Amino acid sequence: MAGPMDEAAVKQHLSKVPLFSGLSPKLLHTLAATARDKSYSAGDVIVRQGDKSFGLYIVVEGKVDVEKAGKTVATLGPGQFFGEMALLDEEPRTATVKAAARSRCVVVFSWEFWSSVGKDPEALRSLLKESVRRLRGSAPAPED
Ligand code: CMP
């Protein structure tokens, strides 16, 4: 895997992420200038259930497994994101996310998120929509 991405490469990746498709060039620029890319080997823990950390991760290469109590509940690939739950409520991480292969993520830190994506209602809406979809997916079936 190549070395760290420069700002232009980060911007190029972020511009292809559906979540950010409505961001103005200015907000996308702010986001890219402050985001960091991180590389992982297969098996690396990226975020751990119960930890307090508030970055939003966008997968740009490879794939990651989302695990709850040791069970894989989802696998995410390029263009998908994770970490939005702790970002939104500042509570501990709800799941452990591990690299399922050599992977690369762009990390948007919470304070940078709120000054860029947080200003775009459409981006916030799609983030919340995906978050709710994940919660619905893991909710117990209603009792009859
Ligand atoms: P967060 O709780 O901040 O950190 C762990 C992340 O795993 C969580 O945010 C979501 O992004 C992700 N996650 C949790 N549950 C699911 C799920 N059922 N499907 C997909 N992703 C999930």
Residues whose N, C-alpha, C, O or C-beta is under 5 A from the ligand:
A	BS01	CMP	V66 V73 A74 F81 F82 G83 E84 M85 A86 L87 P92 R93 T94 A95 R134 S138
